[in-house]
């Protein structure tokens, strides 16, 4: 295991927490702005946008 692998292993949980917080942030915004909000659908669409962004970043 390289030093880089060890560092990434140490921050793994922080990255996961940050992504969860990002989803929660946008779930809250959608909940405030859309009275008839369907949480399951909103979460699915938010995750799709995040995955799309990750794919876009990975391509560069």
Helices and strands as residue ranges (DSSP letters): H 3-33, H 39-59
